[in-house]
Amino acid sequence: MMSGGILAATVLAVFARDDAVRDHARGPAGAGRPVNVDGRRRGVLASAHARIAPTEEVAGVCRVCHIPHIQVVRPAAPPATQPTTQPVLELYRMPGQRRVFAPGEFTPGPTSVVCLACHDGTIGTSTISGAHALLAGAREGFYVPGEYAWRDHPVGIPYPGHRPDYRPASFVTKDGRIKLPDGRVECISCHDPHNEAGVPGMLVMSNRRSALCLSCHVK
Amino acid sequence: MSELPCEVSELIMVRDRRSDGATKRRKEGGSVAVHRCVAASFVAAALAAGPGCAVSRVPQAPRAAAWIPGDKAVPRVTVYGSLGRLLPAYDETPALERFLYGPAPGRSGAAALRNPQGMTFTQGRILVCDQGFPDILAIDPATGRIASFGDSAHPPRCPVDITADVEGRTYVADTTLRAVLLYGADQRFLAELRPPGLAPESFRPCSVLVHGGILYVGNLAGRRLDRFDVARETWLPPFAPSGTALPLIAPTGLAAGPAGELLVVDALQGVVQRVTAEGRWLIPIGRPGRGAGQFVRPKQIRCTASRLIFVSDAGRQSVLVFDATGSFLFEIGGDAVEGGRFSLPVGLVTLRTSDLPVLAGRLAEHPELASEECVIVSDSLGGESLVVIGVVARAAEDGTDAH
């Protein structure tokens, strides 16, 4: 009898844990929250990201971007020591070669890299040819074809909150929906990979009447 | 004091300018700094040994002299830099216009690329899938000319990978058209290849490879490898893992392995699958994670003639190198790439160093930096669009390499 109770408790605990994962994957935290909330399909499982789940288990879709307990976008820590048998990597700088991409400036940050690694036309829809990332390169002297100019919003750029035609960064990020990682505009500034708002384009909020644009731009 | 060759001065400038940062990182125990410091010291010291070098500017004896390659069983890799700087200057200005107005200002070399991805080397040209146009660009390393490749009447919409067969026919994976575009040796469009009986939404080719007379297609939507007999022009039964094998999710890269097996990069699973020509799935290489030799978002793969396996990882912003057995050797990324790090490395292609005449000429002056084989990495977010990496399999020097 005792062992039966333990077994039942264990089964219940496992199911409860699975429900928690499912709820997290579907949308905002909260037990029993359905996929459809006020007419919107929210959550990862209600988005296009559900297609990339390696397995049918609920947490499978999370593992694509989240290695358990570790966000994949953080840089790897180099080994403290290096064996003497390690191959030697040599640098040979050709004359005239210029430093184009300054790390940390005008380049997609770690959070955007994990987006762009799929959304380059191979796994997801292409954004790198659609100007999101291209314009970031333009600021470092890259050629941008005319048809791309201002067709889309650049990523990997510092947020110019000090300019009068932009709202202060603290005002933009106060409700937590728009994020400016390291003070920069990245993919997750406008898009939510977890689809918690459930609006088209997996935006962090509805862009009806340019509401999302006007969150930052003063027009 | 005789004048420094320009290459030497450039190298010493690099070392001088970065010495503070390298020292700081070395205190933190970072291996990258050791690589960089040792590499610069080694190269500078090696060059300084020859005539015409200013001894005063040569850094002191490298502290980590033990890092200088002494073990002939390990490979050596040299990052030569951007391909754009290793191509001859090519000017398309018509002769009369050049006479009247001079050469037209514009870009040359790999800077002409926008978002390069998959590549192949065939008929003396490097073919690059470029989503920025979108088009296939053919780079002639001998002349430096970059031109559109293919049939302008049937251009690709979203080319992500390309391969060629022995007859010079070219196959382009197009994820928007959801087809493999076939171009003849004369660049004329021949056909759009799709497996018969497959719904359009079930076919999304994101990688292609001709190996052993079979065209392998990494089908993202179908989560399998479709196969096309190139000679008979018929589709063969697809390969897909079954049973307890790791499922295939996103086969974004294909290459022929050291033992003739097929290497399949699964970008979402974070492994390199191995499958035999008979369709038997072997133990994969690597695993997802942040540690050494682990994958975040691997994209494409190539195996060199010296049996080294190069895997580009867009998530790590680097290229990982494995030996023929799948053991991790080292990683190329971070500060190793001059001009910054890789932003989004994707495509890989291997070719002989002699196929790049300008590079071969410059290396003739510095034989200690020479290599017989090169790997070119495409960075689809700009930076140095195409980065050339020289590979020396040191075991091959002893004749012990069994390839």
Interface residues (C-beta under 8 A of the other chain):
Chain A: I52 P54 T55 R63 V64 I67 I70 V72 V73 R74 P75 A76 A77 P78 P79 A80 T81 Q82 T84 T85 Q86 P87 V88 L89 E90 L91 Y92 R93 M94 P95 G96 Q97 R98 R99 V100 F101 A102 P103 T107 P108 V113 V114 L116 A117 C118 D120 G121 T122 I123 S126 I128 S129 A133 L134 A136 G137 E140 F142 Y143 P145
Chain B: C6 E7 E10 L11 V14 G29 G30 S31 V32 V34 H35 R36 V38 A39 A40 F42 V43 A66 W67 I68 P69 D71 A73 V74 P75 R76 V77 T78 V79 Y80 G81 S82 R85 L86 R107 A111 R114 N115 Q117 Q131 G132 P134 C158 V160 D161 T175 T176 C206 S207 L220 P247 I249 A250 T252 A267 L268 Q269 P288 G289 R290 G291 A292 Q294 V296 R297 K299 A314 G315 R316 Q317 V321 L329 F330 I332 A336 E338 G339 G340 R341 S343 L344 V346 R362 H366 L369 S380 L381 G382 G383 E384
